[in-house]
Amino acid sequence: MPYFTTEDKQFFEKNGYIIKYNTVPDQLIQRAIDVIWEHIDADRNDSETWINAGPTGNLPCTNYPDVQSLLHDGPHIDMAEELVGKGTLKVANNPFCKMIYPTGENDWSLPEKGHMDGYTVKGVVSTFTLGITMNLNDVVHRSGGFTVWPGTHLMAAKYFKTHSILNGIEAYTKPLPQPVEIFGPAGTTCFWHHYMMHSASKNCGSKIRMATVSRLRWQDTHDIMFETPDNMWQYWNGIE
Ligand SMILES: O=C(O)CCC(=O)C(=O)O
């Protein structure tokens, strides 16, 4: 039974992302959350301490087996290969644990812009293929949800046809599309194309937004990473 319908794949092709619900077994989530709490400077049982807590950035727990099993013991690699091609991918980054702490504020708005990963340090190409963002707890609207700018993968692919792939800082042209904040219960997962503009939204909720971002790459990335094929889906057997 496939994970993605033809409509899902068409949505991914056009928008650069697709959301699936309930993709992470609950016991995997609970074990990872226990590890995550050991790395947060706040009291798990006192929500007052969660406001503007830390650390920010990736928590230093990517190497813990209970964090890695979110990616390795769930369906996500198979799901990703359904989009990219069976047997084509390997793990570029095990799950980065990304917390968005409540701000204690109420003036929520979508971020004005986000960023691309992998091409924005001048002279460095650090390609991956697909990002996978998993919500580990229930993320409601206005509460730090992963945010994408639909269609920006097409913008970047067009840009790289006439500009060096060694510098993607200017790859997105204005006006930017309206961003989409992705929220949903624990186990909501977004698969996103590596050229996508993305960010996290501000957290005006009461809980810490707990999510992981993993990255998969083509097994032969090093052979093809400087290519900008006429058909950007050339190496995506599930999409082209
Ligand atoms: O935490 C988030 O939702 C955004 C993550 C992000 O921007 C990234 O992985 O580069």
PDBQT file of the ligand as one rigid body, heavy atoms in Angstrom, charges set to zero:
ROOT
HETATM    1  O1  LIG A 301      12.379  24.529  13.859  1.00  0.00    +0.000 OA
HETATM    2  C1  LIG A 301      11.814  24.674  12.792  1.00  0.00    +0.000 C 
HETATM    3  O2  LIG A 301      10.624  24.408  12.623  1.00  0.00    +0.000 OA
HETATM    4  C2  LIG A 301      12.612  25.242  11.607  1.00  0.00    +0.000 C 
HETATM    5  C3  LIG A 301      13.843  24.457  11.346  1.00  0.00    +0.000 C 
HETATM    6  C4  LIG A 301      14.779  25.093  10.370  1.00  0.00    +0.000 C 
HETATM    7  O3  LIG A 301      14.662  26.234  10.025  1.00  0.00    +0.000 OA
HETATM    8  C5  LIG A 301      15.850  24.291   9.800  1.00  0.00    +0.000 C 
HETATM    9  O4  LIG A 301      15.934  23.091  10.046  1.00  0.00    +0.000 OA
HETATM   10  O5  LIG A 301      16.685  24.851   9.049  1.00  0.00    +0.000 OA
ENDROOT
TORSDOF 0
